[in-house]
Amino acid sequence: MRILLIWMFVAGPLSGGFLAQVGFGQEQAAEKPAEKPAEEAKKKLNFDEHVRPIFRNRCFSCHNQDSAKGDLAVDSYSALMQGGASGEVVFAGDLESSRLWALVNHDDSPKMPPEQDKLPEAELASIKQWILDGALENSGSKAVIRKPTVDLTVAGGFRKPEGPVAMPENLSKSGIHTPQTGAVTSIASSPWAPLVAVAGIKQVLLYNTDSGELLGVLPFPEGVPHVVRFSRSGTLLLVGGGRAGLLGKVVVYDVKTGERVFDVGDELDAVLAADINDSHTLIALGGPKRTVRVFSTADGSMVYEIKKHTDWVMGVEFSPDGVLLATSDRSNGLFVWEAATGREYLNLNGHTKSVTAVGFRADSNVLASASEDGTVKLWEMNNGTQVRSFNAHAGGVASVEFTHDGKLVTSGRDKAVKTWDGNGTNLRTFEAFPDLALQACFSHDGKRVVGGDWTGAIRMWEAADGTRVAELTNNPPTLAMVAEQAATLAAAAEKAAQQAAAELAAAQKQIQEKDAALAAIAAKTKALNDAKAKAQTDQAAAQKIMQEAAAAIEKANAEAKAAKDAADKLAAEKAKLEQEAAAKAKEAEAALAKVAAATKEAEAATAKKSDSEKTVQTAATVAKDAEAQLAAEKAAADKLAAEVAELKKALAEKEAAAKAAAVKAQEAKTASEKAAAELKAPADASASK
């Protein structure tokens, strides 16, 4: 069975047409109508001339006096200003509070006209200016602008009590754990300490808002806590709840010790809303029985009861100064009472659906009310004037709360938690929850926001930037579960450690094998590197030898060529000398032949000497001439013989030089072949390696 506190909020009626789903309150005229000259009024936009033609083209088919969807007709000024089923839709001079503008401008749902684009900019501008000008009916109308009469900013609030703030000390952290986490029915923060209370199933959990640490669990055996509230001093925690249709009770705990200080009420149904006043003397409570009862904390007796509500009582709160008591119900009832006597002080009309929550500002001068009509309304407490109404959450608002400096935090059907300044301007919308956002509050210093939803999700954010800093739970494990989980984790850890040890040993063995393999590879690599280095050295030496051998071969070839050239030259010279020697030999033979002939002639002449002296004389002369000629021929022959001898000597020298050149050429050739062989040997050795 779902929890009573949020059943109505979740399952509440959602039917209705245009403007019927969201409510509006009637703002009271806070100032006298401002009289302005007719000439100035004529310059302003009015309904008859500027707005009605737009509505005729766009809206009359659905919103006329004969067929008014959502009970809203816009075909006449009086019908439009009266509003529809959800209340007024136009507030003269107040664009932000005018629901009509939010819908036609597509700022909220349902967007109008339905399933169409926004109206043209010129038409929107006319509607906007008409509202800002005072929502005049015609050119002769006078604007009545209704403004808030109170300043919505807070100069100061209730003060922190003297002494150290109350924080849990050595509270048990063991509680009840259920298989399924329940909805977050209530969240409250201490006004002075970093402490937040979260309602769970038959228990309340206390968390540190600075660290997110669970500080303690307070048992609530009476049933489900539907409301948790800290006292104004922060020393007490009020818890109200029970079991649907059976029991309702309010229990007050000491925050430090966690002890139950006292309890009041013996309701026949669960308590849905409750509060304790500033002096800790009165406790007010209410629920499905539609009655508000106020009890004395001195003896638990009932001081008075209020029976004016016509439906479940959803909201109960004392003003911080203890003077007033505000209550609300599921049938849009909202009242303020004198806290001491229970006499009615204000009846605040404006919401059109269930008023789910109420909250006083710290100075007690302004009351905030949240409703399923989607709005939050602010009321000043002198005359009960509605000073502000703003659309907070589409579909409905579940909670509203002030912080010390006048800011507000809300939660709603749109799954969001939002913060607002004192004038209703949205400061931040936090990340959406998985389901309906039911509860939200500020931390004591306003720096953090805590919210919870229908699924039991609880988140804590930084108020300044929306950063999520922690996730809390209203269904923590019991100590036995923690111990069992720890034992399971320990066993798993031990098993994991053993497995890890085995894996470590195997890994170490593998590492050793790998190290040995790496050492072998390193040695082989070193040997290869050494061989490579030696091969590089041998290659360098071989290259040097090859270079030297090439130089030697080149030199030997040059010398061989030179020797060959010299041999060829000597051979040519030898041949020439041989030719010359042959010629000289022929000349010598010819000369010898002449000598022989001359000798023969001389002998013949001598033989003939006896024949005649004349002949002798002649012969003597001839002989003398022959002898002279012979001597000349002999001298020439000797000369030729000497020249032949010189030629033979030169030829012998040339032959010796040729032989020496041939020997030298052969030596050069042998040296070249040896160098080539030496050059080839290192290369062959390197190739084999």
TAVEN-V59105 format. One record per residue. RES is the residue in one small letter. SS is DSSP state (2 for helix, 1 for strand, 0 for the rest). PHI is phi in radians with two decimals (999 if undefined). Layout:
((RES,SS,PHI) (RES,SS,PHI))
This chain:
((m,0,999) (r,0,-1.20) (i,0,-1.28) (l,2,-1.06) (l,2,-1.02) (i,2,-1.88) (w,2,-1.05) (m,2,-1.10) (f,2,-1.16) (v,2,-1.35) (a,2,-1.76) (g,0,-1.14) (p,0,-1.12) (l,0,-2.16) (s,0,-1.37) (g,0,2.31) (g,0,-1.68) (f,0,-0.98) (l,0,1.21) (a,0,-1.52) (q,0,-1.47) (v,0,-2.20) (g,0,-1.76) (f,0,-2.29) (g,0,-1.80) (q,0,-1.46) (e,0,-1.27) (q,0,-1.43) (a,0,-1.17) (a,0,-1.62) (e,0,-2.30) (k,0,-1.21) (p,0,-0.93) (a,0,-1.47) (e,0,-1.38) (k,0,-2.26) (p,0,-1.06) (a,2,-1.07) (e,2,-1.11) (e,2,-1.22) (a,2,-1.08) (k,2,-1.13) (k,2,-1.36) (k,0,-1.47) (l,0,-1.28) (n,1,-2.33) (f,2,-1.12) (d,2,-1.07) (e,2,-1.56) (h,2,-2.01) (v,2,-1.75) (r,2,-1.02) (p,2,-1.02) (i,2,-1.18) (f,2,-1.13) (r,2,-1.03) (n,2,-1.33) (r,2,-1.94) (c,0,-2.22) (f,0,-1.04) (s,0,-1.06) (c,0,-1.91) (h,1,-2.21) (n,0,-2.16) (q,0,-1.21) (d,0,-1.55) (s,0,-2.45) (a,1,-1.86) (k,2,-1.16) (g,2,1.17) (d,2,1.05) (l,0,-2.01) (a,0,-2.02) (v,0,-2.07) (d,0,-1.53) (s,0,-2.43) (y,2,-1.07) (s,2,-1.13) (a,2,-1.16) (l,2,-1.12) (m,2,-1.24) (q,2,-1.23) (g,0,1.59) (g,1,-2.15) (a,0,-1.11) (s,0,-1.67) (g,1,1.87) (e,0,-1.12) (v,0,-2.08) (v,0,-2.25) (f,0,-2.09) (a,0,-0.95) (g,0,1.39) (d,0,-2.07) (l,0,-1.14) (e,0,-1.16) (s,0,-1.52) (s,0,-1.48) (r,2,-1.08) (l,2,-0.97) (w,2,-1.16) (a,2,-1.06) (l,2,-1.41) (v,2,-1.25) (n,0,-1.56) (h,0,1.07) (d,0,-1.46) (d,0,-2.63) (s,0,-1.90) (p,0,-1.34) (k,0,-1.19) (m,0,-2.17) (p,0,-1.08) (p,0,-1.17) (e,0,0.97) (q,0,-2.39) (d,0,-1.21) (k,0,-1.06) (l,0,-1.07) (p,0,-0.97) (e,2,-1.02) (a,2,-1.13) (e,2,-1.22) (l,2,-1.08) (a,2,-1.10) (s,2,-1.17) (i,2,-1.10) (k,2,-1.06) (q,2,-1.16) (w,2,-1.07) (i,2,-1.13) (l,2,-1.12) (d,0,-1.32) (g,0,2.00) (a,0,0.93) (l,1,-1.22) (e,0,-1.38) (n,0,-2.58) (s,0,-1.18) (g,0,-1.67) (s,0,-1.32) (k,0,-1.98) (a,0,-1.29) (v,0,-2.10) (i,0,-1.60) (r,0,-1.80) (k,0,-1.98) (p,0,-1.06) (t,0,-1.66) (v,0,-2.15) (d,0,-1.35) (l,0,-1.54) (t,0,-1.80) (v,0,-1.82) (a,0,-1.44) (g,0,-2.96) (g,0,-2.28) (f,0,-1.17) (r,0,-1.63) (k,0,-1.23) (p,0,-1.19) (e,0,-1.25) (g,0,1.56) (p,0,-1.17) (v,0,-1.29) (a,0,-1.41) (m,0,-2.35) (p,0,-1.04) (e,0,-2.23) (n,0,1.00) (l,0,-1.40) (s,0,-1.15) (k,0,-1.89) (s,0,-1.76) (g,0,-2.52) (i,0,-1.67) (h,0,-2.07) (t,0,-1.93) (p,0,-1.02) (q,0,-2.11) (t,0,-1.30) (g,0,-1.55) (a,0,-1.09) (v,0,-1.46) (t,0,-1.42) (s,0,-2.84) (i,1,-2.41) (a,1,-2.54) (s,1,-2.02) (s,0,-1.12) (p,0,-1.24) (w,0,-2.28) (a,0,-2.15) (p,0,-1.31) (l,1,-2.49) (v,1,-2.27) (a,1,-1.86) (v,1,-2.18) (a,1,-1.35) (g,0,-2.20) (i,1,-1.53) (k,1,1.00) (q,1,-2.89) (v,1,-2.24) (l,1,-1.88) (l,1,-1.94) (y,1,-2.14) (n,1,-1.44) (t,0,-1.35) (d,0,-1.41) (s,0,-1.95) (g,0,1.38) (e,0,-1.37) (l,1,-1.31) (l,1,-1.76) (g,1,3.05) (v,1,-2.20) (l,1,-1.82) (p,1,-1.27) (f,1,-2.29) (p,1,-1.15) (e,1,-1.14) (g,1,2.50) (v,1,-1.56) (p,1,-1.31) (h,1,-1.72) (v,1,-2.56) (v,1,-2.22) (r,1,-2.56) (f,1,-1.50) (s,0,-1.20) (r,0,-1.07) (s,0,-1.48) (g,0,1.43) (t,0,-1.56) (l,1,-2.09) (l,1,-2.17) (l,1,-1.63) (v,1,-2.25) (g,1,-2.14) (g,1,3.03) (g,1,2.47) (r,1,-2.13) (a,0,-0.98) (g,0,1.28) (l,0,-2.22) (l,1,-2.63) (g,1,-2.45) (k,1,-2.72) (v,1,-2.05) (v,1,-2.09) (v,1,-1.96) (y,1,-1.98) (d,1,-1.41) (v,0,-1.11) (k,0,-1.19) (t,0,-1.65) (g,0,1.38) (e,0,-1.33) (r,1,-1.31) (v,1,-1.42) (f,1,-2.89) (d,1,-2.45) (v,1,-2.39) (g,1,1.52) (d,1,-2.50) (e,1,-1.33) (l,0,-1.58) (d,0,-2.58) (a,0,-1.11) (v,1,-1.38) (l,1,-1.75) (a,1,-2.58) (a,1,-2.86) (d,1,-2.79) (i,1,-2.07) (n,0,-1.36) (d,0,-1.17) (s,0,-1.65) (h,0,1.08) (t,0,-1.80) (l,1,-2.25) (i,1,-2.24) (a,1,-1.94) (l,1,-2.54) (g,1,-2.78) (g,1,-3.02) (p,0,-1.10) (k,0,-1.36) (r,0,1.18) (t,0,-2.07) (v,1,-1.77) (r,1,-2.07) (v,1,-2.07) (f,1,-2.02) (s,1,-1.53) (t,0,-1.39) (a,0,-1.21) (d,0,-2.35) (g,0,1.38) (s,0,-1.39) (m,1,-1.38) (v,1,-1.47) (y,1,-2.85) (e,1,-2.41) (i,1,-2.08) (k,0,-2.11) (k,0,-1.47) (h,0,-1.24) (t,0,-1.83) (d,0,-2.63) (w,0,-0.84) (v,1,-1.43) (m,1,-1.83) (g,1,-2.35) (v,1,-2.49) (e,1,-2.75) (f,1,-1.39) (s,0,-1.21) (p,0,-0.99) (d,0,-1.51) (g,0,1.40) (v,0,-1.45) (l,1,-2.05) (l,1,-2.33) (a,1,-1.83) (t,1,-2.40) (s,1,-2.50) (d,1,-2.43) (r,0,-1.33) (s,0,-1.88) (n,0,1.04) (g,0,-1.35) (l,1,-2.52) (f,1,-2.31) (v,1,-2.19) (w,1,-2.15) (e,1,-1.27) (a,0,-1.10) (a,0,-1.32) (t,0,-1.98) (g,0,1.44) (r,0,-1.29) (e,1,-1.16) (y,1,-1.92) (l,1,-2.45) (n,1,-2.03) (l,0,-1.71) (n,0,-1.73) (g,0,2.97) (h,0,-1.29) (t,0,-1.95) (k,0,-2.37) (s,0,-0.87) (v,1,-1.61) (t,1,-1.41) (a,1,-2.76) (v,1,-2.32) (g,1,-2.78) (f,1,-1.55) (r,0,-1.26) (a,0,-1.06) (d,0,-1.56) (s,0,1.18) (n,0,-1.59) (v,1,-2.30) (l,1,-1.96) (a,1,-1.81) (s,1,-2.24) (a,1,-1.99) (s,1,-2.49) (e,0,-1.21) (d,0,-1.33) (g,0,1.61) (t,1,-1.92) (v,1,-2.01) (k,1,-2.04) (l,1,-1.97) (w,1,-2.17) (e,1,-1.48) (m,0,-1.66) (n,0,-1.38) (n,0,-2.12) (g,0,1.36) (t,0,-1.31) (q,1,-1.34) (v,1,-1.73) (r,1,-2.83) (s,1,-2.47) (f,1,-2.40) (n,1,-1.41) (a,0,-1.70) (h,0,-2.48) (a,0,-1.10) (g,0,1.63) (g,0,2.53) (v,1,-1.86) (a,1,-1.69) (s,1,-2.62) (v,1,-2.59) (e,1,-2.69) (f,1,-1.54) (t,0,-1.86) (h,0,-0.98) (d,0,-1.60) (g,0,1.61) (k,0,-1.29) (l,1,-2.18) (v,1,-2.27) (t,1,-2.35) (s,1,-2.41) (g,1,-2.90) (r,0,-1.12) (d,0,-1.36) (k,0,1.22) (a,0,-2.03) (v,1,-1.94) (k,1,-2.33) (t,1,-2.04) (w,1,-2.44) (d,0,-1.47) (g,0,-1.15) (n,0,-1.73) (g,0,1.52) (t,0,-1.54) (n,1,-1.16) (l,1,-1.60) (r,1,-2.81) (t,1,-1.97) (f,0,-1.44) (e,0,-0.95) (a,0,-1.21) (f,0,-1.44) (p,0,-1.13) (d,0,-2.47) (l,0,-0.95) (a,1,-1.42) (l,1,-1.76) (q,1,-2.45) (a,1,-2.79) (c,1,-2.72) (f,1,-1.48) (s,0,-1.30) (h,0,-1.01) (d,0,-1.71) (g,0,1.31) (k,0,-1.51) (r,1,-2.29) (v,1,-2.20) (v,1,-2.07) (g,1,-2.45) (g,1,-2.45) (d,1,-2.24) (w,0,-1.11) (t,0,-1.44) (g,0,1.70) (a,0,-1.22) (i,1,-2.27) (r,1,-2.22) (m,1,-2.18) (w,1,-2.15) (e,1,-1.33) (a,0,-1.17) (a,0,-1.25) (d,0,-2.17) (g,0,1.39) (t,0,-1.19) (r,1,-1.33) (v,1,-1.93) (a,1,-2.84) (e,1,-2.15) (l,1,-1.85) (t,0,-2.52) (n,0,-1.77) (n,0,-2.44) (p,0,-1.28) (p,0,-1.20) (t,0,-1.29) (l,2,-1.08) (a,2,-1.10) (m,2,-1.15) (v,2,-1.09) (a,2,-1.11) (e,2,-1.10) (q,2,-1.11) (a,2,-1.12) (a,2,-1.10) (t,2,-1.06) (l,2,-1.14) (a,2,-1.14) (a,2,-1.08) (a,2,-1.10) (a,2,-1.17) (e,2,-1.11) (k,2,-1.06) (a,2,-1.13) (a,2,-1.16) (q,2,-1.08) (q,2,-1.07) (a,2,-1.14) (a,2,-1.12) (a,2,-1.07) (e,2,-1.12) (l,2,-1.16) (a,2,-1.06) (a,2,-1.07) (a,2,-1.16) (q,2,-1.12) (k,2,-1.07) (q,2,-1.07) (i,2,-1.14) (q,2,-1.06) (e,2,-1.07) (k,2,-1.14) (d,2,-1.10) (a,2,-1.07) (a,2,-1.07) (l,2,-1.15) (a,2,-1.11) (a,2,-1.07) (i,2,-1.10) (a,2,-1.13) (a,2,-1.09) (k,2,-1.06) (t,2,-1.11) (k,2,-1.13) (a,2,-1.04) (l,2,-1.11) (n,2,-1.14) (d,2,-1.09) (a,2,-1.06) (k,2,-1.10) (a,2,-1.11) (k,2,-1.11) (a,2,-1.07) (q,2,-1.13) (t,2,-1.13) (d,2,-1.06) (q,2,-1.12) (a,2,-1.12) (a,2,-1.12) (a,2,-1.07) (q,2,-1.09) (k,2,-1.13) (i,2,-1.05) (m,2,-1.07) (q,2,-1.12) (e,2,-1.12) (a,2,-1.08) (a,2,-1.07) (a,2,-1.15) (a,2,-1.12) (i,2,-1.08) (e,2,-1.09) (k,2,-1.15) (a,2,-1.08) (n,2,-1.08) (a,2,-1.13) (e,2,-1.13) (a,2,-1.08) (k,2,-1.13) (a,2,-1.10) (a,2,-1.11) (k,2,-1.09) (d,2,-1.07) (a,2,-1.13) (a,2,-1.10) (d,2,-1.07) (k,2,-1.14) (l,2,-1.10) (a,2,-1.08) (a,2,-1.14) (e,2,-1.12) (k,2,-1.05) (a,2,-1.07) (k,2,-1.11) (l,2,-1.12) (e,2,-1.07) (q,2,-1.09) (e,2,-1.13) (a,2,-1.10) (a,2,-1.07) (a,2,-1.12) (k,2,-1.12) (a,2,-1.09) (k,2,-1.08) (e,2,-1.10) (a,2,-1.12) (e,2,-1.09) (a,2,-1.13) (a,2,-1.13) (l,2,-1.13) (a,2,-1.07) (k,2,-1.12) (v,2,-1.11) (a,2,-1.11) (a,2,-1.13) (a,2,-1.14) (t,2,-1.09) (k,2,-1.11) (e,2,-1.17) (a,2,-1.13) (e,2,-1.13) (a,2,-1.16) (a,2,-1.18) (t,2,-1.15) (a,2,-1.14) (k,2,-1.54) (k,2,-1.03) (s,2,-1.31) (d,0,-1.23) (s,0,-2.83) (e,2,-1.32) (k,2,-1.07) (t,2,-1.15) (v,2,-1.10) (q,2,-1.05) (t,2,-1.12) (a,2,-1.11) (a,2,-1.10) (t,2,-1.10) (v,2,-1.11) (a,2,-1.13) (k,2,-1.06) (d,2,-1.09) (a,2,-1.13) (e,2,-1.10) (a,2,-1.10) (q,2,-1.15) (l,2,-1.10) (a,2,-1.08) (a,2,-1.14) (e,2,-1.14) (k,2,-1.10) (a,2,-1.10) (a,2,-1.14) (a,2,-1.13) (d,2,-1.09) (k,2,-1.06) (l,2,-1.13) (a,2,-1.08) (a,2,-1.13) (e,2,-1.11) (v,2,-1.08) (a,2,-1.06) (e,2,-1.10) (l,2,-1.12) (k,2,-1.09) (k,2,-1.11) (a,2,-1.08) (l,2,-1.13) (a,2,-1.07) (e,2,-1.11) (k,2,-1.13) (e,2,-1.09) (a,2,-1.10) (a,2,-1.12) (a,2,-1.12) (k,2,-1.06) (a,2,-1.07) (a,2,-1.13) (a,2,-1.12) (v,2,-1.07) (k,2,-1.11) (a,2,-1.12) (q,2,-1.13) (e,2,-1.09) (a,2,-1.10) (k,2,-1.14) (t,2,-1.10) (a,2,-1.09) (s,2,-1.15) (e,2,-1.11) (k,2,-1.13) (a,2,-1.07) (a,2,-1.11) (a,2,-1.13) (e,2,-1.11) (l,2,-1.17) (k,2,-1.28) (a,2,-1.09) (p,2,-1.09) (a,2,-1.11) (d,2,-1.12) (a,2,-1.17) (s,2,-1.11) (a,2,-1.14) (s,2,-1.17) (k,0,-1.22))
